[in-house]
Amino acid sequence: MEQRYTMGQVAKDAGVGKNTLAKWEQANHVPAPKRERGGNHARSYTAEERAKVLEYAACRKQLVDVSSLPPRATSGVGEQKTA
């Protein structure tokens, strides 16, 4: 029997939350997995689907690697200047 992965496992491996993973599925950025039969209709990912999610997550991280960005400048909104 083929190894299956839960949504929580795949999201954790990709370094994102389950809501983010669901949004990626809705936007067709990653394949939508098969839903299990039964009461909860949980997502069940194959090894291939999991690999595609991890690849997509890695590509997104490379595009927006926040560790390489300079510190954000403050906008001054809500800050009081002292004389």
N, C-alpha and C positions, 0 to 999 in steps of 0.2 A: 504494500500500500504506500502511496506517495505521501511524503511529509507535507503537512499543512501547517500554516501559521495564522495566529489570530491577528486581528487588527491592532491590538495593543502591542503585540510582539513586533510587528512590522514597523509601527510608528516609533517605538522605542529604538529599534535598530537604525531607523532613518534619522533619529534625533529630532523628531517633531511630535506634536500631539495628535491624538486621534481625530480631532476636528480638522486640523490641517490636512491630514491624509484624506479625509472625506471630501474636503474642498478640491483637492487635486484630482480625485476620481470624478467629481461632478464636472470639472473643467476639462476632462479627458486628457489630463497630463500624464496620468498613470492608468493602467488597466483596472477596471472595476472587477473585483473578484467574485467568485461564485458565493451565493448566500446559502447557508446551511438550512436544511429543512428543520422544522420544529418550531417551537414557540418564540425563540428570540431572533431568528433569521440572521445570525451572526455572520460576518464576512469570514471567509476561509481562503487564504492566499496559498497558491502553489509556490514552489521554490522559484520558478521562472517569474511569476508576478512579483514576488518579494524582491528579486534581483533588479527588476525594472524600477521599482519604487526606490530602492537604495541608489541606483544609478541616477535617477532624477534628482533625488535629494542631494547627492554629491555635486551634480552640475549646478544646482541652485546655490549651494554653498560656495562654489568657485566664483559664481557671478557676483555674489554679495558676501564677500569674506569680511565681516565687520571688524575682525582683528587688525586688518590692514588699513582701516579708515582712520583719519585723524580724529581727535576728540571733537565732539560737537560744541560749537560756539553757543553760548546762551543767547537767547533772544532779548533778554531784558524785560520781558513781560512778567509782571508781578514782582519785580525786584525793586527795592528802594535804594536810591543812591544816597550816600552820606557825604556830607561836605567836610 
